[in-house]
Amino acid sequence: MSTRITDQCGDNTPAARRRPAMTHKCPQLTFAVRFLALCAVMEVATLTLVPFSLSAQTPVTETFQRDPAQAIDESYTQLIRKYTTAPALNSPLTDYLPASSSIPTPAKVLGDVAGAPDVLPYAEETYRYFRLLADASPRVKVFTIGHTEEGREMIAVAVADESLLTQAQENGSRLAQLADPRSVQLDDAKAQALVSQSFPVYYVTGAIHSPETGAPTALMELAYRLAVDNAPYVQFIRTHMITLITPVVEVDGRDRMVDIYKWHKAHPGQNWPHLLYWGHYVAHDNNRDAMAMTLDLTKNVLNTYLEWHAQVLHDLHESVPFIYDNTEGDGPYNSWIDPILTHEWSMLASDNMARLQSFGMPGAFTHGDFDTWSPGYLIFLAGLHNGISRLYETFGNGGADTEKRVLSPDEYSRTWYRPNPPYPTVLWSQRDNNNYEQTALLSTLSYFAQNAKFFLNNFYWKSKRSVEKPASEGPAAYVLAQDDRSWNRQMQLLKVLALQHVEIQRLTQAATVALPPPSHKEEEEPKPGTPPPPTSQTFPVGSFIIRMDQPFSRVADALLDRQFWSPEDPQKAPYDDTGWSFGDLFNAKVSRVTDRTILSAPMSPVPDLSQIPSAEAGPGPFFVVNNSAQVSLASLVYALQGSAEVSICEENFESAGHKFAAGSLIIGRVEASKLKPWLQQFNLAAVSIARPPSVKVHPAAAPRIAIMHTWLYTQAEGWWRMTFDKLQVPFAYINTQTVSKEPNLRSKYDVIVFAPGAGASAQQIVDGLPMWGNPLPWQTSSLTPNLGKLDSTEDLRPGLGEAGVAHLKDFVQQGGLLITSEDTAEFAIEKGMAPGVFVAPRKTLKVVGSVLNSAVVDNQLPVAYGYDTAVPLYSSDGMAFTVSNLTVNRDILTAKEYKRPTGRGGPEDEDIPEGRPEEKALPLPAPKAWQATPLNEEQERNNPFLIPPELRPQVILRYAAMKDLLLSGLLENGDPLAEHPAVVKARFGKGDVLLFANNPLYRGETIGSYALVFNALINFGHLK
Ligand SMILES: [Zn+2]
């Protein structure tokens, strides 16, 4: 297990996932500077040939001086100064507020100034202010951009001079042409003409991370300043660009956070509940959704960003004192972004933090240990769509209290990139936070406006270079070959690409492409007697083509390519996952085609994936849905529950000229017309057969499922909950406290899912939080109307308890199925519910969110039904199991470990004692790494720990051998993992415990391993 302890806001590294997450504040950041990495970054920035250099622009002359003719709002200004805890924590840009006789200040809604102590507005109050502002000023417009999972509104606010807002639509159509240079035939002169007429759009977003509370009020006041202030530099901003603002991205979480803050203010001197739920499903992982696009907030922000053809997406966070412009950060940088973007990061961050330095504000810096490798962060919606991604980490107190904060040496120490570091201790207020956020934004908006044409040109150039990708760095396209077995998972992958606004085509005729020559390594070691590798590949009609000559080729390339993080990389603490290759994670073969002739193959666009019809099933009376590890077989079983007869075959069979795998669904007593809409909805195909096959079958189960969560942490289980919801598999949502009070779980449920990410040891799961102090309620009340909806308790502190452990054990022993993964698998092992299963020692193994290959041990076992020989798995930190025929983890000597003693002969010879005939020893066992070591009769005799053969653990998947193990990401010293069990079913009493060393349902990205979980459900009672 990684022992990394330093990370920053939104961190969800495996280490973070596995440690208790009791605080609702972001963990702190250390700055391990890696000069080598940094030098490499600087070199890239220096060598980048940006088409239009800054020197060709008007010199930056803004002075940030106020308009002496404009009155200031004296009372508001006095309160700004009162709430700012030290003069250096403000700037000349925000230490006053200009007065207006007609336009309301934030005080109109807040009752005090932005950032005032004790004032934390709900999203709705924030919106009310923006709408008042829009009513009073022609320079402000408010738009609804969508809703959250819980139905709360999301908005965007446009601020600019009235003349710009009235031209927004026609400006937008010009920006759309720059965004898609095919519309101007890639003609730079035409683009130049468009640039000269256009103004840019800069999109700022706040409060995606709910405990980071300052942004909404800072953005309220920022919008007022942009609309009202007559300072020449502000006038320049609003007459040269549109500032677009979404003040609250995670609206569900904001409202819960405000509830908690109100509870805290009403209970002085008491501990208050941590923010257990942010969004409906996940917490800080809402900032890891920019790849799979599963959350409504991600879709709403991307659609807004693209509808406005914005050039920047700038997200506001809090964790690091006092402001860290982190996108420049540290290496490695994402390998699929345009180098122009890395240059833009550097320019914007350097100017921005230098401005804050010039105002004398301490603790403003741009380098640090955030790496920009993974494109899962919200800002990457811009970074991979030809825009500019930016992010501030500022300092916050997790609410509006003014607090003395004590920093750690790594936070306040002086270093080369932080010559004026934060103070070692500081009295910090939400107003201080709002000063920093606004000052930084105002100065960077000014810089951006001054260089608007330069950035618009870059926007065009990045878009053009994306279209030119096949002819420059390549590839030409990615191809998902027409394949019935992968169809269902291909559709999941294509839906993600469609959400990313990637254009998808389909071949209307077969196409043949040349394959690249084998790699140097393969050439070096030709295997004797093996045929030469193929030089071409043919894709059948109907294959899906993702052309790289389209404006959003980069996001497709970043998702579909593979990643390699070198163990030698100077960055030793990857900030997030190191591998994510979607072709692997979706278990859908994706071909990276470099031969550009693919682009002239006959193909037609696929405008709407939902309109692609599923294969015609035929009249019946029976239908077979072949099991090829689709995600949605369980969806179909639940949908047909009570209206059809569904059984599952236990062997492969052939019928009507088709081959069907064990685990296929046989559906009877349903009309084709009733079945077809379900097949279409779930991307499944059925074959009509005249009579049921003669092979052994069992009824498909639609078990009663409970998903159990702890009150410690709910994020990773939230991804599981989301998966079940999206697949329409119903479940009860229960918690460890209800289990501790429910002695007869088996009477209520067949399956209990204990998803990973409890964030705690087995003992902490049992104990919960320490019981000293006051109760911590999570309940709906007049004070906290947004809490307690998903689940509730009068006190978060009590855990599962020993009674709960006993109830879970009874549940399994009485025939229930318990599904566990990662840390909850460890919990099941430690609590004795998985006899013969152990966690493999990790030794010096290092895996950080990688994609690893596994091998199916037996696909006649129901959990592995439908899978081929290999399954790519997501591994957060390299967990694997060992299995034994004993309930205790004892070393039993194997042939591999045996070392011959001193004696006659060579190293491989046997020693033979002198003076007597040779007595042959029994051969030592030679198990594979995924097998239990067989015992001899001596070891078995009267051994109370010996597990009866029928109760021994079954290994379903094991990790691949070392040479095939790594697909994407970081793998170092992989021996403790190679060939070891990854998915195991343990027998306990009459029931089963299914243990995943991987996380099969993770961030909406692990589509390929979903069926392992859902196979277990529909085969409940028949898991063998
Ligand atoms: Zn954050």
Residues whose N, C-alpha, C, O or C-beta is under 5 A from the ligand:
A	BS01	ZN	C9 G10 H209 E212 H317 E318
